Amino acid sequence: MKDLIIQKKLDNSQKEELENFIQEFGNVSIWQTPLWNEVVLLESNQTWFILKENKKISAFCVVIERIVIARITFGPIYKEEKSGFEILESIYNYYKKGFIGLLYIQPEIMCSGIFNSSLTEKLNCRVKKTTTTWATKLINLSQSEEAIYSKFNQNHKRSIKKAKDAGFIVKALNPINEYVLFYGIYKEMHEHRKIQAIISDEKIFVDLCDRLVEKNKCFIYGIYDSNDKLQGAALFIKEGNRLIYQFGASRKEIKMPLLHLVFHKTIIDAKNNNFEHFDLGGYAKGDNINEQTNNINRFKDGFNGELIVYPTSISVEINPIIAIFVKIIKLVL
């Protein structure tokens, strides 16, 4: 017996059931978890789709809606391809009745099989590959600590040594007052570099840190000077057998690179906690990369991880008339 649940908001029992499924499944992006969507997105403009077989979850997905565009980030999540097709078909049929023009999907690498088949035929609609491709860099933690460190480039090794020699140390943040300090550093760095932050609200930032720590879903490490003053920090999310960098920042007045030491400490701790991979949290590909993004790429290159390219994202035409309107607006802008 199959059941399809479509809801704007999950109750506590549904959240717990999904969390158990995610725990069993393994590498599920935080973007597809109830915690992220409840705390960061405040449960607004989202719809949950849960497919059950014999009262057990076989596939699920959260879709974020914005005016006439819907988006799936690293989903859907499914155990078997048949269930993956079924939940995608359900999502398509649901939005077909409304005012969504286009559905953008960035597949999760562990659940990409259904995107290798002809979705155009199965959904009876126009499906196109986009120019956006998600990639990341992975460090294999089965290597020895010495082997991992030996692959860092010379600049990274020098930065790590320089920070240590200057008396900087890395340790877990104090949840009592240091998440607020972390946010202040994070906000200041983004404003200084004129880049958009993932989270732009202090309360949401602190709530996310609190909830992740409460559920043992992350490492939050700070880097402290010889006076024990917090000078930078980073958040790393536990996703199955991988630990993934989410975001980090250091004070602009400190001219010395600091996050290299934070990453080195975290990579070793991830290995000692039996994670299989350390994920550097995305890697920009393409010809139109700006200087800021290129600098971030160079930082990640220095750890010499393996480049992993995800399946190309796609756009599904839900409503042809509205889809044309969306494309015209994009061209104008």
Buried (B, 14 or more C-beta within 10 A) or exposed (E): EEEBBEEEBBEEEBBEBBBEBBEEBEBBBBBBBBBBBBBBBEBEEBBBBBBBBEEEBBBBBBBBBEEBBBBBBBBBBBBEBEBBBBBBBBBBEBBEEEEBBBBBBBBBBBBBBBBEEEBEEBBEBBBEEEEBBBBBBBBBBEEEEEEBBEBBEEEBBEBBEBBEEEEBBBEEBEEEEBBEBBBBBBBBBBEEEEEEBEBEBBEBBBBBBEBBBEEEBBBBBBBBBEEEEBBBBBBBBBBBEBBBBBBBBBBEEBEEBBBBBBBBBBBBBBBEEEBBBBBBBBBBBEEEEEEEBEEBBEBBBBBBBEEBEBBBBBBBBBBEEBBEBBBEEEEEE
